[in-house]
Amino acid sequence: MFAHGYAEKEEATNKILEMLEKDCKFDLGDDADVPESMKYLSKLIVSCPVDVRITSDDGKVIAELKDGELQDVSNDYGRFVVVYNYSTGDYQKIIYLNQQNVKVEIISNDDGLVNMTYSLKNHDNNVIVKYMNNQPLNKECKINIEPTSVEKNGKIVILNKTDENYIQLEDEAPSYTNVDNAVLSDESVSLYIGERKLLKILVEPENASVQDVSWYSSDPEIVSVKDGKIEALSEGNAIIYAFMHDKKGASYMQCSEYTA
């Protein structure tokens, strides 16, 4: 079941609990309430070949999440999870925080397109959701996130080897928005063996609710692809496919041919 937005998810959860109490042969009782330990102040989901380090204000390392290593640990600051997404082939890093006085550092292990969703409670105790979809990120770049800054102005910092840039996270659309169209940034590319290139996905509308992408190569022995990064491995031709995951509509596909 898919419910968009936190209000809808809360409503759907309450309906399920009511159904269980009504139709099942047991009484959920007061224990059905979500425990205080699970009521986090913010939640961050990052998809891309990145590691994540969370530190306190005084520089103490709270948790580290490594790409490719499954984990689920909790401490006084929150819960820190790495799960494998079978549809995209990525390891998602999920950070639940019950304190805002922390810093989150995202370190890129390779070129790729990063997706990020940040949900948090503001001073009025309202849940706001901000996101970034298919943002190009080069190897050894870093993203620095401070929850208080995101709450205030939605800004995060991307550090390259030579400079730093501020990016404003977008606000979640008030209702589910379908993908109308999606195309790759290049129709065809010629690469030397060993050469790499990072493709981009252009999505219409830009605020479409679900922008997850699965990448495939028609011949991975000639051209490999992962998170939008293609690499020529041997001489020949291959077609790169990018499938959009739109949960309320048909999947959208755009393909390009690459010569190595």
N, C-alpha and C positions, 0 to 999 in steps of 0.2 A: 504494500500500500504506500502511495506517495502522497504526502501532504506538504504544500508549499507554505513556508512561513511558520513562525513559532506559535502564533495564535491558533492556526489551523492544526498544527501538530498536537498542541495541548488539548484542543477540542476532540481530536480523533482519539487521543490516549484516554481521555475521560469516558468517551463512548465505549471503548473496548473494556475498560474497567467495569462500567455499568452492565455491559453485556455479560461479562464473566460472572458478576455477582447474581445476575438475574437467571442465567441459563445453566451455569455450572453448579455442581452439587457440593459446593463448599462456600464458606464465607471468607472473603479477603480480609475483612476487619481493618483496623487502623494501620496495620503493617503495610498496606498497599500504597501508602504515601511514599513519595520519594524522600529518602533520608537526607538530612542536611548536608552530609558529606558529599552528596552527588549534585548539590545545587551550586555549580561553579559560576564564577563571575564572567568568564569568557571561554571561548572555544576557538581554536585555530586549526584549520586543516590545510596542509600543504602537499601538493602532488608534483613531483619532479625528482630527478636524481640529485637530491640535496641531503645534507646532514643538518640537524638542528641542535643548537645549544641554548639552554635557558640559564640565565644567571640572575642573582639578586643584585640589589643596588650596590652592595659592597664587593661585588665581583665573585661571589661564591657560586660555583657551578651547581645548579639545582638538578639538572637532568640533561642527558645527551641522547639524541635519537640518530641512529646510523642507518643510512639507506641500505636496504637489502637485509637488515637484521630485525626480525620480528621481536616485539617487546610489548609489555604492558606493566608499567610500574607506577606506584603512587607514593607521594610523600606529603608533607605539610603544605606544600605549595600547589598541589594538584595531581593530575593523572597524565601520564605520558605514554603514548601508544604508537606503534608502527604496525600497520596491517597491509596485506597485499591485495591490490585491486585487480581481480582476474580479468575484468573487461578492458582495462587500459594497459595492464602489465606494469603498473607503477606501484611503488611502496608509498602509501599515504602516511604522513606524520600527523598525528592528532594530539593537540595539546589542550588539556582542560586546566584552567587556572582558577584558584580561589583567592589569589592575591594579584593586585595590579602593579605593585612596585617591583617589577621584574623587567628584564630585557631578553628579547628573543633574537638570536642570530642564526640566519639561514645561510649555509655555505654550499655553493654549487660544486658538485663533483665533475660535471660535464656540461657541454652545451645542451640546452633544452628549453622547452616551453613550460613555464610554471603556472599552476592554478592555485589560488589561495582564497579561502573563505574565512572571515573573522566575525564571530558573533560575540557580543558583549552586552552587559547591562550598563546603562548610563546612570547619571546621578539621580534621575527620576525613577530608577528601577525599571525602565523600559528596555526591552531587548532590541538592539539594532544590529543589522547584518551588513557587512561590507565585503567586497570581493575584488579579485583581480584574475582575469582569465587569459591564458596563453600568452603570458608576458615572456619575451625572449630573455634568457639569462645565460651568459657565457661562463665557461669553466673558471673557477676560482673567484667569481664574483660573490658578493655577500649582500644579504638583505637584513637590515636592522629594524626591529619593531619594538616600540615601547607602547604598551597598552594605553597609557594615559594620553599619549600623542594621537593614537588612532581614534580614541574617543573624542578628543578635542577637535581634530581637523582631518582625520582620515589619512594622514600622511605616513609613509614609510620611506626608508632610505635605502637606495641601491648603490653599493660601492663597487666601482670597477677598479681596474689596476691603476688608472690615471686620474679618475675624478669620482664625484659622487652626485647622484641625482635624487630628487624627491619625487615620489609618485603618489598620487592621490587615489586611494581605494574608492571604488564606486559603491553607491548605495544599492542595496537589493531592490528590485522592482516590487511594487506593492502586490502584484498578482503574477501568476505564472506567465512567462513570456516564451513563446515558441521560437525555435530557430527557423527563419525564413530562407536563408541562403548561407552557404559557406564555401569559400574557394581558397585554394592555396596561393601563396604569394608568387610562385613561379609556375609557368606552364611546362617549361623544359629547361634542363640544365646539363651542361657538359662538365664532367669532372675528371681529373687525373686520378689514377689509382693511388689511394691513400689520402686523397683530398676529402674534406668534409664541408658541409654547408648546413646551416640552420634555417629550416623553412618556417614560415609564419602562416597562421590561419586567420583569414578575414571573415568575420561572422556578422551577419545581419539578422536582426538588430544587434547592436553591441551589448545591450543589456539582457540578452537571452538568458533564461534561467539556468539551463544545463548546457555547458560547453565542453564537457569531457570529450576527448578524442582518442580513438584507437588507430595506431599506425601499422601498416603492413607493406611489405615489399613483395612484388611478384617473383623475384629471384634474390633472396637474401645473400646468396653467395656472390652476387655481382654488386648489389647495392644494399647495405643494411640501413635500417631506420629505427630510431628510438626517440620518443619525446620530440619529434620534429627534426632531429639531427640525422642527416643522411651521410653515408661514407661509402666511397667507391672502393670495392675490394678486388675486383678483377675486371677484365675487359668484357664489354657487352652492353645490353640494354635491359632496363628493368622499369617497372611501373610502381610508383609509390601511391598507396591508397590512404586516405585519411577519412575515418568514419566519425561523424558527430553523433553523440549520445543525447538525443532529444527524447525525453521520457513520455512526452505527450504527443508525439508526432512520428512520422517516418524518419528513419536514419538518413542523413544527408551525406553524400559521398562526392569527393572531387579527387581526380587522379592526374598525375603528371608523369611523363617519361623522362628518364635520366640516362645519359650515355656516359659510361666510364671508360 
